[in-house]
Amino acid sequence: MATIVDKTGIKREKGWLYFLDKRGDVSRAKMARGGGKAPKKREKVAKLGLEREDGFLYFIDKKGNVAKVKMKRSTTRRKKPARRKTAARTRTAARRKTAARKTTRKKATRRRTAARKKPARKKATRRSAAKKRARR
C-alpha cells in the first residue's frame, strides 16, 4: 500500500497530468488529446522540495496528497558474476575458430576454379529444332 508523504490537498482538474518534478515540487502539464500538439508549459502547483528515496515511485493520489510506493524492481541492477574461463573452454573455442577458417578457405578456392572455367556452348537450340521436326 502507498504511504502519504505530504498532505497538499490539491484539487485536480480534467485534462491535466499531475506529477512530482525533479526539484520535488508538484507540477502539472496539459495532456495531449485528439492528436493535437500539447503545449510544453508546465505549471507548478505546490512547492514542497521533497527529496526522493531510491526504489520508490512518487505520485499524487485521488485526494491530492503526495504518496510513495515501493517499486517492484529497484533502480540499481545487479551485475551477473563473470564466468571463469577454463582450459577446456578455451581449447574448444580455438578448435571452432580453426574449423571455421578451413571451411571458408575451401569455399574460396572452389569459387575461383568455377570462375576460371569457360561456360560451354549450349546446343539446346539445335536439339529443340530437331524435336519440332520429329513432331511434325
Stockholm file with secondary structure:
# STOCKHOLM 1.0

chainA/1-136         MATIVDKTGIKREKGWLYFLDKRGDVSRAKMARGGGKAPKKREKVAKLGLEREDGFLYFIDKKGNVAKVKMKRSTTRRKKPARRKTAARTRTAARRKTAARKTTRKKATRRRTAARKKPARKKATRRSAAKKRARR
#=GR chainA/1-136 SS CCEEEECCCCCCCTTEEEEECTTSCEEEEECCCTTCCCCCCEEEEECCCCCCCTTEEEEECTTSCEEEEECSSCSSCCCCCCCCCCHHHHHHHHHHHHHHHHHHHHHHHHHHHHHHSCCCCCCHHHHHHHHHHHHC
#=GC SS_cons         CCEEEECCCCCCCTTEEEEECTTSCEEEEECCCTTCCCCCCEEEEECCCCCCCTTEEEEECTTSCEEEEECSSCSSCCCCCCCCCCHHHHHHHHHHHHHHHHHHHHHHHHHHHHHHSCCCCCCHHHHHHHHHHHHC
//
